[in-house]
Amino acid sequence: MISYEPLWKTMEQKGITTYVLINRYGINPRTIHNLKHNKSITMFTLEKLCAILECQADEIVQFLPDTDP
């Protein structure tokens, strides 16, 4: 399972909001929706977020073990 919890913490530390991602950096609102609902994003988007936030991928996404048997 994917979690973007690290992203929200990184954004808070850097003082960047979803509004800024959309309006200053051109991140698609649909992508923000996907992030908020822990849905997949492209590697291109992950790379772009890393560049914007000046961070590594593990500061944006974490992979959690599936709880399904």
TAFEN-V798993 format. One record per residue. N is the residue number from 0. RES is the residue in one letter. PSI is psi as a letter, one per 30 degrees, with the letter a starting at -180 (999 if undefined). OMEGA is omega in whole degrees, -180 to 180 (999 if undefined). D_CENTER is the distance of its C-alpha to the mean C-alpha in Angstrom with 1 decimal. Layout:
# TAFEN-V798993
N_RES_PSI_OMEGA_D_CENTER / N_RES_PSI_OMEGA_D_CENTER
This chain:
# TAFEN-V798993
0_M_k_-179_14.3 / 1_I_k_174_10.5 / 2_S_k_177_8.9 / 3_Y_g_178_5.5 / 4_E_e_178_8.2 / 5_P_e_179_7.8 / 6_L_e_-176_4.8 / 7_W_e_177_7.3 / 8_K_e_179_10.0 / 9_T_e_179_9.2 / 10_M_e_180_8.8 / 11_E_e_180_12.1 / 12_Q_e_-177_13.7 / 13_K_f_180_13.3 / 14_G_h_-180_14.3 / 15_I_k_-180_11.7 / 16_T_l_176_11.3 / 17_T_e_177_9.8 / 18_Y_e_179_13.4 / 19_V_e_179_13.2 / 20_L_e_-178_10.2 / 21_I_e_-170_12.4 / 22_N_e_180_15.8 / 23_R_e_-173_15.8 / 24_Y_f_175_13.4 / 25_G_g_175_13.9 / 26_I_k_-178_10.5 / 27_N_k_177_12.0 / 28_P_e_177_12.2 / 29_R_e_177_12.2 / 30_T_e_177_8.7 / 31_I_e_177_7.7 / 32_H_e_179_10.2 / 33_N_e_179_8.9 / 34_L_e_-179_5.6 / 35_K_f_-178_8.3 / 36_H_g_178_10.5 / 37_N_h_176_8.9 / 38_K_l_-175_10.0 / 39_S_l_173_9.7 / 40_I_l_-180_8.3 / 41_T_l_175_10.5 / 42_M_e_177_10.9 / 43_F_e_180_11.7 / 44_T_e_178_8.4 / 45_L_e_179_6.9 / 46_E_e_179_10.0 / 47_K_e_178_9.7 / 48_L_e_177_6.6 / 49_C_e_179_8.7 / 50_A_e_-179_11.7 / 51_I_e_-175_10.8 / 52_L_f_-179_9.9 / 53_E_h_-177_12.6 / 54_C_a_178_11.2 / 55_Q_l_-177_11.1 / 56_A_e_-179_8.9 / 57_D_f_174_10.1 / 58_E_g_179_8.7 / 59_I_e_-174_5.0 / 60_V_k_171_6.4 / 61_Q_k_180_10.0 / 62_F_k_-179_12.6 / 63_L_k_178_15.2 / 64_P_k_176_18.7 / 65_D_k_-180_19.7 / 66_T_f_178_22.3 / 67_D_k_179_24.3 / 68_P_999_999_27.7
